[in-house]
Amino acid sequence: MNRFTAILALALLVGACGGATGDLGSVATPPPTEQPSLEAPSGEPTPGTTETPGQSPGSTPSPTQSGTTTVRAYFVLGSFQDNAGLVPVLREIPKTKAVGAAAMAALLEGPNDDELGASPAMYTAIPDGTHFLGLTINDGVATVNLSKEFQAGGGSAQVIQRIAQVVYALTQFPTVTGVSFQVDGVAKPMFGGDGTTLDRPVAREDYTNQLPAIFVDRPAWGGVLGNPARLVGVANVFEATFRVEILNGAGRTLATSQVMATCGTGCWGDFDVTIRYAVGKAGWGTLRVFEPSAKDGSPTNTTEYPVWLTP
């Protein structure tokens, strides 16, 4: 377990006693930045629930600490069906106006032990040793400054994956619509050894090829699933139609529903739906999304991950 994850886990553990410190001291603050204030992303939990990012499925979430903010980091979730792609995870940080810097710090820490050990496993395409050097916001464009390690190593696929991770992490904030990159303070119109072009600010729609066919942005992997459950994301599936299943910890189906995105069969469409489910008490379960095969209805393009179910 890395230092960032260990400190967060400790903070969550002692939270019920009213403090955010322990033997290891206070939760680490984000590095200095010139970034102006950003509007934090809206929370996922419904009233009366709590959100405990990074907590192991099988344990019981602790109350979220006062004076903290939850941000998303985006990593790559593997797939047994060649449907790998970005997925959001949650990180709780000390409350700060520099939420963009905090999101970058969380992203560069990489997946925690639970995420690395998931099935399928999660990973990051950002090279070890990459340092966050600064962030500025101007007219909706976030200019992120990273150390030279960020463009080192990997083929074109990995370079595009790491760029997409940063773009999705920074555009989680409503006031950021595009991202420009600097390496050691210098703009890079040609990025990486493969010549990836970054001669303009890039946005989420430039990297939909880094998403699974059904990309659920809310709830996050390991996050709280409200009741009714609200699912928000984008999909590119046949006739814009896919299915959602909510399962309890024993694998029993609690709810299933057909969902239609705003576009499909070769184009990406948005979806924002709510689904009711019945569960006797809070606990870990599974959110599963998949596209029924046009041939026989069998599940294809399946993505699933743990969520905290709420009565």
C-alpha positions as CSV (number, residue, x, y, z in Angstrom):
1,M,0.0,0.0,0.0
2,N,1.4,3.4,-1.0
3,R,1.8,6.3,1.5
4,F,-1.2,8.3,0.1
5,T,-3.5,5.3,0.4
6,A,-2.2,4.4,3.9
7,I,-2.8,7.8,5.2
8,L,-6.3,8.0,3.7
9,A,-7.2,4.6,5.2
10,L,-6.0,5.8,8.7
11,A,-8.0,8.9,8.4
12,L,-11.2,6.9,7.6
13,L,-10.5,4.5,10.5
14,V,-10.3,7.1,13.2
15,G,-13.1,9.3,11.7
16,A,-15.8,7.9,14.0
17,C,-13.8,9.2,17.0
18,G,-14.1,12.8,15.6
19,G,-10.6,13.4,14.4
20,A,-8.7,13.2,11.1
21,T,-5.3,12.5,12.5
22,G,-3.6,9.4,14.0
23,D,-0.2,8.0,14.7
24,L,0.9,9.0,11.2
25,G,-0.3,12.6,11.5
26,S,-2.7,14.6,9.4
27,V,-3.8,13.7,5.9
28,A,-1.4,15.0,3.3
29,T,-2.4,18.3,1.6
30,P,-2.0,18.8,-2.2
31,P,1.2,20.3,-3.4
32,P,1.4,24.1,-4.0
33,T,-0.3,25.4,-7.1
34,E,-1.2,28.6,-8.9
35,Q,-4.6,27.1,-9.7
36,P,-7.5,29.4,-9.0
37,S,-10.6,28.0,-7.2
38,L,-12.5,25.4,-9.0
39,E,-16.0,24.2,-8.3
40,A,-15.8,20.7,-6.8
41,P,-17.7,18.0,-8.6
42,S,-21.2,17.3,-7.1
43,G,-21.4,14.4,-4.7
44,E,-22.8,11.0,-5.6
45,P,-24.4,9.8,-2.4
46,T,-28.1,10.3,-1.7
47,P,-29.0,12.0,1.6
48,G,-28.3,9.7,4.5
49,T,-25.5,7.7,2.9
50,T,-21.8,8.1,3.1
51,E,-19.1,7.8,0.5
52,T,-15.8,6.1,1.5
53,P,-13.4,6.0,-1.5
54,G,-10.8,3.4,-1.7
55,Q,-12.3,1.2,1.1
56,S,-12.0,-2.5,0.6
57,P,-15.2,-4.3,-0.5
58,G,-16.1,-6.6,2.4
59,S,-15.5,-3.9,5.0
60,T,-18.0,-1.4,6.3
61,P,-17.6,2.2,5.3
62,S,-16.9,4.8,8.0
63,P,-18.5,8.2,8.1
64,T,-17.0,10.7,5.7
65,Q,-14.9,13.3,7.6
66,S,-16.0,16.9,8.0
67,G,-13.7,19.3,6.2
68,T,-13.0,16.9,3.4
69,T,-13.7,16.8,-0.4
70,T,-14.1,13.8,-2.6
71,V,-12.4,13.8,-6.1
72,R,-12.1,11.3,-8.8
73,A,-9.0,9.7,-10.3
74,Y,-9.3,7.8,-13.6
75,F,-7.5,4.5,-14.1
76,V,-7.8,1.7,-16.7
77,L,-10.0,-1.3,-15.7
78,G,-9.0,-4.5,-17.4
79,S,-11.6,-6.7,-19.1
80,F,-12.1,-10.4,-19.8
81,Q,-13.9,-9.5,-23.0
82,D,-11.4,-7.0,-24.6
83,N,-13.6,-4.2,-23.2
84,A,-11.0,-2.5,-21.1
85,G,-11.2,1.2,-20.5
86,L,-11.2,4.1,-18.1
87,V,-13.1,3.9,-14.8
88,P,-13.4,6.5,-12.0
89,V,-12.4,5.8,-8.5
90,L,-12.9,8.0,-5.5
91,R,-10.3,9.7,-3.2
92,E,-11.1,11.7,-0.1
93,I,-8.8,14.6,0.5
94,P,-8.7,17.5,3.0
95,K,-11.0,20.3,1.9
96,T,-9.2,22.7,-0.4
97,K,-9.8,25.2,-3.1
98,A,-7.1,23.6,-5.1
99,V,-9.2,20.6,-6.0
100,G,-7.7,20.3,-9.5
101,A,-4.2,19.9,-7.9
102,A,-5.6,17.4,-5.4
103,A,-7.1,15.4,-8.2
104,M,-3.8,15.3,-10.1
105,A,-2.0,14.3,-6.9
106,A,-4.4,11.4,-6.4
107,L,-4.1,10.4,-10.1
108,L,-0.3,10.3,-9.9
109,E,-0.5,8.1,-6.8
110,G,-2.0,5.3,-8.9
111,P,-4.5,2.6,-7.9
112,N,-4.5,1.4,-4.4
113,D,-4.1,-2.2,-3.3
114,D,-7.8,-3.1,-3.6
115,E,-7.9,-1.7,-7.1
116,L,-4.7,-3.4,-8.2
117,G,-6.0,-6.7,-6.8
118,A,-9.5,-6.4,-8.4
119,S,-10.7,-8.9,-10.9
120,P,-10.2,-7.7,-13.6
121,A,-7.3,-5.6,-12.3
122,M,-7.0,-1.9,-12.5
123,Y,-3.8,-0.1,-13.7
124,T,-2.4,3.3,-14.7
125,A,-0.6,4.1,-17.9
126,I,1.2,7.1,-16.2
127,P,4.9,6.3,-15.8
128,D,6.4,6.0,-12.3
129,G,8.3,9.1,-11.2
130,T,5.9,11.5,-13.0
131,H,5.7,14.7,-10.9
132,F,2.9,17.3,-10.9
133,L,4.5,20.7,-11.4
134,G,1.5,23.1,-11.6
135,L,-1.9,23.9,-12.9
136,T,-3.5,27.1,-14.3
137,I,-7.1,27.7,-15.5
138,N,-8.0,30.2,-18.2
139,D,-11.3,30.5,-20.0
140,G,-12.2,26.9,-19.2
141,V,-8.8,25.4,-20.3
142,A,-6.7,23.8,-17.7
143,T,-3.0,23.8,-18.5
144,V,-1.3,21.1,-16.6
145,N,2.5,21.0,-16.1
146,L,4.1,17.6,-15.6
147,S,7.7,16.4,-15.3
148,K,9.5,14.8,-18.3
149,E,8.8,11.3,-17.0
150,F,5.2,11.7,-18.1
151,Q,6.2,11.4,-21.8
152,A,8.8,8.6,-21.2
153,G,8.3,5.1,-22.4
154,G,5.4,3.2,-23.8
155,G,4.0,2.9,-27.3
156,S,1.3,5.1,-28.8
157,A,-1.5,3.2,-27.1
158,Q,0.0,3.8,-23.6
159,V,0.7,7.5,-24.4
160,I,-2.9,8.1,-25.4
161,Q,-4.2,6.2,-22.3
162,R,-2.1,8.4,-19.9
163,I,-3.3,11.6,-21.7
164,A,-6.9,10.4,-21.4
165,Q,-6.4,9.8,-17.7
166,V,-5.3,13.3,-17.1
167,V,-8.0,14.8,-19.3
168,Y,-10.8,12.9,-17.6
169,A,-9.4,13.8,-14.1
170,L,-9.4,17.5,-14.8
171,T,-12.6,17.7,-16.8
172,Q,-14.5,16.2,-13.8
173,F,-14.8,19.9,-12.7
174,P,-17.7,21.8,-14.3
175,T,-15.5,24.8,-15.1
176,V,-12.9,22.8,-17.1
177,T,-13.8,22.0,-20.7
178,G,-10.4,21.4,-22.2
179,V,-6.8,20.5,-21.2
180,S,-3.5,21.6,-22.5
181,F,-0.2,19.9,-21.6
182,Q,3.3,21.2,-20.6
183,V,6.3,19.2,-19.9
184,D,8.8,20.9,-17.5
185,G,7.0,24.1,-18.2
186,V,7.2,23.9,-22.0
187,A,4.2,23.3,-24.3
188,K,4.4,20.1,-26.3
189,P,2.6,20.2,-29.7
190,M,4.2,16.8,-30.5
191,F,4.0,14.5,-27.5
192,G,5.9,11.4,-26.8
193,G,8.2,9.4,-29.0
194,D,5.4,8.3,-31.3
195,G,4.6,11.8,-32.3
196,T,1.1,12.1,-30.7
197,T,-0.2,15.5,-31.6
198,L,-1.3,17.9,-28.9
199,D,-1.4,21.2,-30.7
200,R,-4.7,22.3,-29.2
201,P,-6.6,21.9,-25.9
202,V,-8.2,18.4,-25.8
203,A,-11.5,17.3,-24.2
204,R,-13.3,14.1,-23.2
205,E,-14.8,13.6,-26.6
206,D,-11.3,13.3,-28.0
207,Y,-10.7,10.1,-26.0
208,T,-13.9,8.1,-26.1
209,N,-11.8,5.4,-27.7
210,Q,-10.2,4.9,-24.3
211,L,-13.6,4.1,-22.7
212,P,-15.4,0.7,-22.3
213,A,-18.4,0.5,-24.6
214,I,-20.6,1.4,-21.6
215,F,-18.9,4.0,-19.5
216,V,-20.4,4.7,-16.1
217,D,-19.0,7.9,-14.6
218,R,-21.4,7.9,-11.6
219,P,-21.3,6.0,-9.4
220,A,-17.6,5.4,-9.3
221,W,-15.9,2.0,-8.7
222,G,-16.2,1.3,-5.0
223,G,-18.6,4.2,-4.5
224,V,-22.1,4.5,-3.0
225,L,-25.0,3.4,-5.1
226,G,-28.0,5.5,-3.9
227,N,-31.5,4.2,-3.8
228,P,-32.9,4.7,-6.3
229,A,-29.6,4.3,-8.1
230,R,-28.6,7.0,-10.4
231,L,-26.3,6.0,-13.3
232,V,-24.7,8.7,-15.5
233,G,-22.3,8.1,-18.4
234,V,-21.9,7.5,-22.1
235,A,-22.3,4.4,-24.3
236,N,-21.7,3.3,-27.9
237,V,-23.7,0.2,-28.3
238,F,-26.0,-1.4,-30.9
239,E,-29.3,0.6,-31.3
240,A,-28.2,2.6,-28.2
241,T,-29.6,-0.1,-25.9
242,F,-27.9,-1.9,-23.0
243,R,-28.9,-3.4,-19.7
244,V,-28.1,-2.7,-16.0
245,E,-28.1,-5.3,-13.2
246,I,-27.7,-4.6,-9.5
247,L,-26.6,-7.6,-7.5
248,N,-26.2,-8.1,-3.7
249,G,-23.1,-9.5,-2.0
250,A,-24.3,-13.1,-2.6
251,G,-24.7,-12.4,-6.4
252,R,-28.5,-12.4,-6.3
253,T,-30.1,-9.9,-8.8
254,L,-31.9,-7.1,-7.0
255,A,-32.8,-5.1,-10.0
256,T,-32.5,-5.2,-13.8
257,S,-33.4,-2.6,-16.3
258,Q,-33.0,-1.8,-20.0
259,V,-31.4,1.6,-20.7
260,M,-31.3,3.6,-23.9
261,A,-28.5,6.2,-24.6
262,T,-29.1,9.2,-26.8
263,C,-27.1,7.7,-29.6
264,G,-25.7,4.3,-30.6
265,T,-24.5,2.0,-33.3
266,G,-21.3,3.9,-34.1
267,C,-21.8,7.0,-32.0
268,W,-21.6,7.9,-28.4
269,G,-24.8,8.8,-26.5
270,D,-25.4,10.1,-23.0
271,F,-27.5,8.3,-20.4
272,D,-28.8,9.5,-17.0
273,V,-31.2,7.0,-15.4
274,T,-32.5,6.0,-12.0
275,I,-33.2,2.4,-11.0
276,R,-34.9,1.3,-7.8
277,Y,-33.7,-1.8,-5.9
278,A,-34.6,-3.5,-2.7
279,V,-32.0,-4.5,-0.1
280,G,-32.6,-5.2,3.6
281,K,-29.4,-3.5,4.9
282,A,-26.5,-1.6,3.6
283,G,-23.6,-3.6,2.2
284,W,-21.4,-4.3,-0.7
285,G,-22.8,-5.4,-4.0
286,T,-22.1,-5.3,-7.7
287,L,-23.1,-3.0,-10.5
288,R,-23.1,-4.7,-13.9
289,V,-23.7,-3.1,-17.3
290,F,-23.7,-5.0,-20.5
291,E,-24.9,-5.1,-24.1
292,P,-27.0,-8.1,-25.1
293,S,-25.7,-9.8,-28.2
294,A,-27.7,-9.1,-31.3
295,K,-27.3,-12.8,-32.2
296,D,-28.5,-14.6,-29.1
297,G,-28.9,-12.0,-26.3
298,S,-25.9,-13.2,-24.3
299,P,-24.0,-10.5,-22.4
300,T,-21.2,-8.6,-24.4
301,N,-19.2,-5.5,-23.5
302,T,-19.7,-6.3,-19.8
303,T,-18.3,-3.9,-17.1
304,E,-18.9,-4.6,-13.5
305,Y,-17.5,-3.4,-10.2
306,P,-18.3,-3.2,-6.5
307,V,-20.7,-0.6,-5.1
308,W,-22.0,0.1,-1.6
309,L,-25.8,-0.7,-1.6
310,T,-28.2,1.4,0.5
311,P,-31.7,0.5,1.7
